[in-house]
Amino acid sequence: MASWPWYRAVDWNTHISPGPNEIGFDHAYIMAATQDRVPTVYIENGYVDGLDPSDPIEISYKRNYEGQATGKNNPELLSMMWHHGHNGTIVNGVPRIGFMKGGESAKWSDIDMADHFLNKVKNYIKSKKDKPFFLYYGMQQPHVPRTPHPRFVGATSLGPRGDVIAES
């Protein structure tokens, strides 16, 4: 897993380059940015995973899109309160940095993210079991927002941060 420089103007609806494939990785499955920013999608080999072309992604770090709920204006939709600029687009009840419209079929589930990446890693290892390979697996946890899977909530006495560390 790696992070993309979120501040660049990127067309998320076409091939995204440069990326890990351009610097030597045969396969790359990454987050578009950090877990607290938009777009809240995975990228596989330079393309947004699961993107429906009829629902293109639009991203802005300056203004919201008409009709889109934000953490600042719609606190009743939040599963966690916003802080330190995390008051933009709401995805999975979590307010993000920035504003996003579209890409509904491609959006991730925060609480399933650790399992999602682990399953990708396991499947990759199985597919390459007879060939040597290098795998870089950097986990997103414990970066904010800290969203442990329900089976890890309360696993420690340290709150969400401790719980996501136990999960990872």
ABEGO torsion letter per residue (X at the ends): XBBBBAABBBBAABBBOBBAAAAGBABBBBBABBAABOBBBBBBGGBBBGBBAABBBBBBAABBBBGBBBAAABAAABABBBBGGBABBBBGGBBBBEBBBEGAAABBBAAAAAAAAAAAAAAAAAAAAABBBBBBBBBAOABOBBBBBAAABGABAAEAAAAAAAAX
